[in-house]
Amino acid sequence: MEDFKYILFPLPLIQEIFKKPKNGFSDIFDVGIYRVAQTLQINEYNALKQLMYCYYRGGLTKSLQSELYRLEECEIFYSDEDYNGFSGYEFIPDTEIESIYEYCKEHQELKNEIEEFHRLRQVKDVLGITFDISSVAKTYKEYYAVYNGFHNQPLVSISQKMMFDFYKNTKTDYEKALFAMYAGIRSIIGNKDFAETTGGMIKCRMFGAKNQAELELILSDRKVKSAYKQYTTDYHYKKMLKELVVHGFLQSEIGYNKRTYVSCKLDMKDLEDAIVEHIKQKSLNYKIKQFEHNRLQAINSINRRINNQTS
C-alpha cells in the first residue's frame, strides 16, 4: 500500500474539474490510476497466469475475453475444460500460458493489452477498490491523445486518501475549486520542501496551465473562463489560499516582496527560516554572476588593449 500513497496525474487534467463538474474527478482518478499502474514492475509469466485465472474464473475485459475465444476457435489456444488450469489446489495453467506466450511473440499489441490488464488488476487488488479496467484504460488513452501525450507537462501529486475522498464523495463547487488550487500548487512545489512562486502562476496552475500562454488557450472554454473570473478575484484568491493552510492542505504560506512562498512540509517558522536562507543564497548567486561578468569584461578589455598596442 505504501507504493500507492500518492497518485500522480498530468497538470492539464485540472481544467476538467471546471469543464465537467459531474465527472471531472472521475476522469482525473482514472488517469491517475493508470499512471500508477504504469510504474509497476511486472513479471511476464505472472501477467499470463493472471490472464488465465480471470479467463476461467471471470474478471477479464470484454476485449481480452473475445480475443481468447477467437484464439481458441482458431486452435491457437487450448483451454482446460476439465480442471480449469488447476492441479489439485494449485493453479498451474502452464500449457495455456505457453500457447499464449508463443502467440504474443508475433503479436505485440496483444502482449501490451495483457500487461496493461495485469498492471491495472494489481492496482485494483492492492488498493482494494472497484473500477472498470477497460474504462480506466479508455479514459487515459483519450486524454493522452487530446493532450499530445502530456508532453513536457508537470505532474500533480495528491495523496491517495484525498483523491479517494474527492472521487467518492459529493463536493461543492467551492470545494472543487479549492482542490484545484491545491493541486496547482502541488505541481509547483513538486518534491521540494517549499516553492517560491507568484499569484499569477498559482492562478495558471489552478486551471491546468503551466504558463500564461497555455492559460489563454484554456480560457477559451466558456465554463473554465467563468470559473476563472469567479475564483481569481483578489477576495477569493486570498481567502482560498488561507483556507488551504487552515484546513491542512498546505502547512504554510507567506507572501513576501511580491513573491508567494508555499510549503506542504514546513510550518510557518521553518518556512520563514527557509525564505531567509533562500534569499541569502539568491543574493550570493547574483553577486557571483556579477563578479564573473565583470571578470569577463576585464579579460576582454585586457585583450583589446594588448592587441591595440601590438598592432
PEDA-V589017 format. One record per residue. N is the residue number from 1. SS is DSSP state (alpha for helix, beta for strand, coil for the rest). PSI is psi in degrees with one decimal (999 if undefined). Layout:
# PEDA-V589017
N_SS_PSI + N_SS_PSI
This chain:
# PEDA-V589017
1_coil_-30.9 + 2_alpha_-34.0 + 3_alpha_-22.7 + 4_alpha_28.3 + 5_coil_-33.6 + 6_beta_146.3 + 7_beta_130.7 + 8_beta_141.4 + 9_beta_152.7 + 10_beta_144.0 + 11_alpha_-44.3 + 12_alpha_-21.8 + 13_alpha_-20.7 + 14_alpha_-36.2 + 15_alpha_-22.7 + 16_alpha_-22.9 + 17_alpha_-36.5 + 18_alpha_-31.6 + 19_alpha_-39.5 + 20_coil_79.6 + 21_coil_-29.1 + 22_coil_-37.8 + 23_coil_14.9 + 24_alpha_-41.7 + 25_alpha_-33.7 + 26_alpha_-42.0 + 27_alpha_-42.5 + 28_alpha_-42.0 + 29_alpha_-45.8 + 30_alpha_-46.3 + 31_alpha_-40.9 + 32_alpha_-43.7 + 33_alpha_-41.4 + 34_alpha_-41.6 + 35_alpha_-37.3 + 36_alpha_-44.8 + 37_alpha_-36.1 + 38_alpha_-24.9 + 39_coil_-10.9 + 40_coil_139.2 + 41_coil_124.9 + 42_coil_160.1 + 43_coil_130.2 + 44_alpha_-39.6 + 45_alpha_-44.2 + 46_alpha_-35.2 + 47_alpha_-43.4 + 48_alpha_-34.7 + 49_alpha_-42.9 + 50_alpha_-36.7 + 51_alpha_-47.4 + 52_alpha_-37.6 + 53_alpha_-45.2 + 54_alpha_-27.9 + 55_alpha_-42.5 + 56_alpha_-36.8 + 57_alpha_-6.6 + 58_coil_152.2 + 59_coil_-4.2 + 60_coil_156.1 + 61_coil_157.0 + 62_alpha_-36.9 + 63_alpha_-47.7 + 64_alpha_-37.9 + 65_alpha_-45.4 + 66_alpha_-39.1 + 67_alpha_-39.4 + 68_alpha_-37.0 + 69_alpha_-42.6 + 70_alpha_-44.6 + 71_alpha_-31.9 + 72_alpha_-39.6 + 73_alpha_-31.7 + 74_coil_3.5 + 75_coil_35.2 + 76_coil_-33.9 + 77_coil_135.1 + 78_coil_120.1 + 79_coil_159.0 + 80_coil_89.6 + 81_coil_-25.3 + 82_coil_-48.0 + 83_coil_-4.0 + 84_coil_40.8 + 85_coil_0.4 + 86_beta_143.7 + 87_beta_97.3 + 88_coil_-123.7 + 89_coil_0.8 + 90_beta_136.4 + 91_beta_106.7 + 92_coil_77.8 + 93_coil_51.0 + 94_alpha_-36.4 + 95_alpha_-45.0 + 96_alpha_-42.3 + 97_alpha_-42.1 + 98_alpha_-41.9 + 99_alpha_-41.2 + 100_alpha_-39.9 + 101_alpha_-45.4 + 102_alpha_-38.9 + 103_alpha_-39.5 + 104_alpha_-22.1 + 105_coil_-32.1 + 106_coil_-2.4 + 107_coil_81.9 + 108_alpha_-32.7 + 109_alpha_-42.2 + 110_alpha_-40.7 + 111_alpha_-44.0 + 112_alpha_-39.8 + 113_alpha_-38.2 + 114_alpha_-44.0 + 115_alpha_-37.0 + 116_alpha_-45.5 + 117_alpha_-44.4 + 118_alpha_-44.0 + 119_alpha_-47.5 + 120_alpha_-33.4 + 121_alpha_-36.6 + 122_alpha_-44.4 + 123_alpha_-42.5 + 124_alpha_-44.2 + 125_alpha_-43.7 + 126_alpha_-43.4 + 127_alpha_-17.7 + 128_coil_39.3 + 129_coil_164.0 + 130_coil_125.9 + 131_coil_156.7 + 132_coil_115.7 + 133_alpha_-43.5 + 134_alpha_-40.5 + 135_alpha_-42.0 + 136_alpha_-46.9 + 137_alpha_-41.2 + 138_alpha_-45.5 + 139_alpha_-45.9 + 140_alpha_-47.1 + 141_alpha_-33.3 + 142_alpha_-47.1 + 143_alpha_-33.4 + 144_alpha_-39.4 + 145_alpha_-43.4 + 146_alpha_-40.7 + 147_coil_29.0 + 148_alpha_45.8 + 149_alpha_18.7 + 150_alpha_33.9 + 151_coil_126.9 + 152_coil_27.6 + 153_coil_136.4 + 154_coil_155.8 + 155_beta_147.8 + 156_beta_129.0 + 157_beta_116.5 + 158_beta_139.7 + 159_beta_146.3 + 160_alpha_-41.3 + 161_alpha_-46.1 + 162_alpha_-42.0 + 163_alpha_-43.1 + 164_alpha_-38.1 + 165_alpha_-47.8 + 166_alpha_-25.4 + 167_alpha_-40.2 + 168_alpha_-30.6 + 169_coil_146.3 + 170_coil_133.1 + 171_coil_150.3 + 172_coil_164.8 + 173_alpha_-37.4 + 174_alpha_-41.5 + 175_alpha_-37.5 + 176_alpha_-40.9 + 177_alpha_-36.6 + 178_alpha_-41.0 + 179_alpha_-42.1 + 180_alpha_-41.9 + 181_alpha_-44.6 + 182_alpha_-45.3 + 183_alpha_-40.8 + 184_alpha_-42.0 + 185_alpha_-38.2 + 186_alpha_-35.7 + 187_alpha_-26.2 + 188_alpha_-43.1 + 189_alpha_-41.4 + 190_coil_-129.9 + 191_coil_5.7 + 192_coil_161.5 + 193_coil_-33.2 + 194_coil_169.2 + 195_beta_144.6 + 196_beta_124.1 + 197_beta_-164.2 + 198_coil_163.4 + 199_alpha_-38.3 + 200_alpha_-41.3 + 201_alpha_-38.5 + 202_alpha_-40.2 + 203_alpha_-37.0 + 204_alpha_-53.2 + 205_alpha_-33.5 + 206_alpha_-27.2 + 207_coil_18.5 + 208_coil_16.6 + 209_coil_135.7 + 210_coil_-12.8 + 211_coil_176.8 + 212_alpha_-36.5 + 213_alpha_-42.7 + 214_alpha_-36.1 + 215_alpha_-41.5 + 216_alpha_-38.8 + 217_alpha_-42.7 + 218_alpha_-35.8 + 219_coil_0.0 + 220_coil_-17.2 + 221_coil_128.5 + 222_alpha_-43.7 + 223_alpha_-41.8 + 224_alpha_-42.4 + 225_alpha_-40.0 + 226_alpha_-44.3 + 227_alpha_-37.9 + 228_alpha_-45.4 + 229_alpha_-35.4 + 230_alpha_-46.1 + 231_alpha_-4.7 + 232_coil_10.9 + 233_coil_156.6 + 234_alpha_-40.0 + 235_alpha_-53.7 + 236_alpha_-42.1 + 237_alpha_-50.7 + 238_alpha_-38.8 + 239_alpha_-45.4 + 240_alpha_-38.6 + 241_alpha_-41.4 + 242_alpha_-40.7 + 243_alpha_-31.7 + 244_alpha_-34.5 + 245_alpha_-45.5 + 246_alpha_-40.1 + 247_coil_1.5 + 248_coil_8.2 + 249_coil_-48.7 + 250_coil_149.7 + 251_coil_-30.9 + 252_beta_158.1 + 253_beta_129.6 + 254_beta_127.4 + 255_beta_127.9 + 256_beta_126.5 + 257_coil_50.0 + 258_coil_17.8 + 259_beta_152.3 + 260_beta_125.4 + 261_beta_127.2 + 262_beta_148.8 + 263_beta_143.3 + 264_coil_-0.3 + 265_coil_-37.5 + 266_coil_138.5 + 267_coil_-179.7 + 268_alpha_-44.1 + 269_alpha_-43.3 + 270_alpha_-36.6 + 271_alpha_-39.6 + 272_alpha_-47.5 + 273_alpha_-40.4 + 274_alpha_-37.0 + 275_alpha_-44.8 + 276_alpha_-47.1 + 277_alpha_-37.6 + 278_alpha_-45.0 + 279_alpha_-39.1 + 280_alpha_-44.5 + 281_alpha_-39.4 + 282_alpha_-39.9 + 283_alpha_-42.7 + 284_alpha_-44.4 + 285_alpha_-38.4 + 286_alpha_-43.3 + 287_alpha_-38.3 + 288_alpha_-44.2 + 289_alpha_-40.2 + 290_alpha_-40.2 + 291_alpha_-45.7 + 292_alpha_-37.7 + 293_alpha_-46.9 + 294_alpha_-37.6 + 295_alpha_-44.0 + 296_alpha_-40.3 + 297_alpha_-39.9 + 298_alpha_-42.8 + 299_alpha_-44.5 + 300_alpha_-38.5 + 301_alpha_-42.8 + 302_alpha_-45.8 + 303_alpha_-43.0 + 304_alpha_-42.9 + 305_alpha_-40.7 + 306_alpha_-43.6 + 307_alpha_-36.5 + 308_alpha_-36.4 + 309_alpha_-31.0 + 310_alpha_-10.3 + 311_coil_999
